Amino acid sequence: MATPESRPRSLVLASTSPYRRELLERLRLPFSVVPPGVDETPLPGEEPAALALRLALAKARAVSRTRPGALVVGSDQVATLGDAPIGKPGSFDKALEQLRAMRGRTVTFHTAVAVDDGRRAASATVVTRCTLRDLPDRALRAYLEAERPFDTAGSAKAEALGIALMERIDSDDPTALIGLPLIALTRLLAEFGLDPLDALEEARA
């Protein structure tokens, strides 16, 4: 169990994503949110998993520099179809184009999470593979009109109606696909002396 001396003074999420904020709230730990302001441009020849991990660490490190003593969480996700990266569509037409390319195929999501306390950092990467149903355009259009997932990489929100697009999902952490792998994050936080269940027990004492 963490002691008052070992427990970080505060928890910070280095992200502007409302999805990551909602996920972190599930752990019932008080936290603040700070935009990391990190350049997310891939390096030449950078592999998807390496890009996600580098950016997760960079986000945590950038905010950690401005929040001495805090425990900072950074995360990033890169999706690929074959060798091609898949980003956020931004519009109906681009989302439809993505879903057409993905139907009947498997999309791989590399989701990295990092924790930095200003002295050291720890990280983990979770791979999720989503195989989509081979659906006709009318079904894809109906989904996009109903959910409008234009700010989501791959144009499908599996935590909502987008699950109807899926044939199967393979992952060690179901929250990784949404953008913040909570199983991995819980393990990392415990390494820094902050276990959500310990904190819950202490709050009730």
C-alpha positions in Angstrom: 0.0 0.0 0.0 1.3 3.4 -0.9 2.3 5.7 2.0 1.7 9.5 2.2 5.5 10.0 1.7 5.6 7.8 -1.5 2.3 8.9 -3.1 2.6 11.7 -5.7 1.1 15.0 -4.9 -1.2 15.1 -7.9 -2.2 13.2 -11.0 -2.2 14.9 -14.4 -3.5 13.8 -17.8 -1.4 15.2 -20.6 -4.1 15.2 -23.2 -6.8 17.2 -24.9 -8.9 14.1 -25.7 -12.3 13.9 -24.1 -12.2 10.1 -24.5 -9.0 9.8 -22.5 -10.4 12.0 -19.8 -13.6 9.9 -19.6 -11.5 6.7 -19.4 -9.2 8.0 -16.6 -12.3 9.0 -14.6 -13.2 5.3 -14.4 -10.3 4.9 -11.9 -11.9 7.3 -9.5 -8.7 9.2 -8.9 -8.7 13.0 -8.8 -6.7 14.5 -11.7 -6.2 17.6 -13.7 -5.8 18.0 -17.5 -3.0 19.8 -19.2 -2.5 20.0 -23.0 0.9 18.6 -23.8 1.6 20.7 -26.9 3.7 18.1 -28.6 4.5 17.9 -32.3 3.0 14.6 -33.5 4.7 14.4 -36.8 6.2 11.0 -37.5 9.9 10.6 -38.0 11.1 9.3 -41.3 10.6 5.6 -41.5 9.2 5.4 -38.0 7.1 2.3 -37.3 3.6 2.7 -35.9 4.3 1.2 -32.5 7.4 3.2 -32.1 5.6 6.4 -33.0 2.8 5.8 -30.5 5.3 5.0 -27.7 7.5 8.0 -28.5 4.6 10.4 -28.5 3.1 9.0 -25.3 6.5 9.5 -23.5 6.9 13.0 -25.1 3.5 14.1 -23.9 4.1 12.9 -20.3 7.6 14.4 -20.3 6.4 17.8 -21.7 3.8 18.3 -19.0 6.0 16.8 -16.2 8.5 19.6 -16.8 5.8 22.2 -15.8 4.3 20.2 -12.9 7.1 19.3 -10.5 6.2 16.4 -8.2 3.2 15.4 -10.2 2.5 12.0 -11.8 1.8 12.7 -15.4 0.0 10.3 -17.8 0.6 10.6 -21.6 -0.9 8.4 -24.2 -1.0 8.1 -28.0 -2.6 5.7 -30.6 -1.6 4.9 -34.2 -3.9 2.8 -36.4 -2.8 1.0 -39.5 -4.5 -0.9 -42.3 -1.8 -3.1 -43.8 1.2 -0.8 -43.9 -0.8 2.4 -44.3 -1.6 4.7 -41.3 -5.2 5.6 -40.6 -5.9 8.9 -39.1 -9.0 10.9 -38.0 -11.2 11.4 -41.1 -12.6 14.9 -40.2 -15.5 14.6 -42.6 -18.3 12.3 -43.7 -16.8 11.6 -47.1 -13.4 10.7 -45.8 -14.9 8.6 -43.1 -16.9 6.7 -45.7 -13.7 6.2 -47.7 -12.0 4.8 -44.6 -14.8 2.4 -43.8 -15.0 1.2 -47.4 -11.3 0.4 -47.3 -11.5 -1.4 -44.0 -14.6 -3.6 -44.5 -13.8 -7.2 -44.3 -10.2 -6.5 -43.2 -8.3 -6.2 -40.0 -7.1 -2.8 -38.6 -4.3 -2.7 -36.1 -4.3 -0.1 -33.3 -1.1 0.5 -31.4 -2.0 2.3 -28.1 0.9 3.5 -25.9 0.7 4.9 -22.3 3.4 6.5 -20.3 3.8 7.8 -16.7 6.4 10.3 -15.8 7.1 11.8 -12.3 9.9 14.1 -13.3 12.6 11.7 -12.2 11.8 8.6 -14.2 9.2 7.3 -16.8 7.6 4.0 -17.4 5.5 2.9 -20.4 3.6 0.1 -22.0 2.1 -0.5 -25.5 -1.1 -2.5 -26.2 -2.0 -3.9 -29.6 -5.6 -4.2 -30.6 -6.8 -5.9 -33.8 -10.2 -5.1 -35.2 -11.7 -7.1 -38.0 -14.6 -5.4 -39.6 -17.7 -6.9 -41.2 -18.0 -6.7 -44.9 -21.0 -4.3 -44.9 -22.6 -2.6 -47.9 -22.4 1.2 -48.4 -25.9 1.8 -47.1 -25.0 0.3 -43.7 -21.8 2.3 -43.5 -23.7 5.5 -44.4 -26.3 4.8 -41.8 -23.7 4.4 -39.2 -21.8 7.6 -40.1 -25.0 9.6 -40.1 -26.0 8.3 -36.7 -22.7 8.6 -34.9 -20.6 11.1 -36.9 -17.3 9.6 -35.6 -15.2 12.1 -37.6 -12.7 12.7 -34.7 -12.0 9.0 -34.3 -9.1 7.2 -36.1 -10.7 4.6 -38.3 -14.1 6.2 -38.2 -15.6 3.7 -35.8 -16.4 4.1 -32.1 -16.3 0.5 -30.8 -17.5 1.8 -27.4 -20.8 2.9 -29.0 -22.7 2.0 -32.2 -19.4 1.3 -34.0 -19.3 -2.1 -32.3 -22.0 -3.1 -34.9 -19.3 -2.7 -37.6 -17.0 -5.3 -35.9 -16.6 -9.0 -36.7 -14.2 -9.4 -33.9 -11.8 -7.5 -31.6 -8.6 -9.0 -30.2 -6.8 -7.2 -27.4 -5.5 -7.8 -23.9 -7.1 -4.5 -22.8 -10.6 -3.5 -24.0 -10.0 0.2 -23.1 -6.9 0.4 -25.3 -9.1 0.8 -28.4 -10.8 3.8 -27.0 -7.4 5.5 -26.5 -6.1 4.8 -22.9 -5.3 1.3 -21.8 -6.5 1.2 -18.2 -5.2 -2.2 -17.3 -1.7 -1.2 -18.4 -2.1 2.3 -16.8 -3.2 0.8 -13.5 -0.1 -1.4 -13.4 2.2 1.6 -14.2 0.5 3.8 -11.6 1.0 1.1 -8.9 4.7 1.1 -9.8 4.8 4.8 -8.8 2.9 4.1 -5.5 -0.6 5.1 -6.7 -3.0 2.2 -6.8 -6.6 3.1 -7.5 -8.0 0.5 -5.1 -5.6 1.4 -2.3 -6.6 5.1 -2.8 -10.3 4.1 -2.6 -9.7 2.1 0.5 -7.8 5.0 2.2 -10.6 7.5 1.2 -13.1 5.3 3.0 -11.0 4.9 6.1 
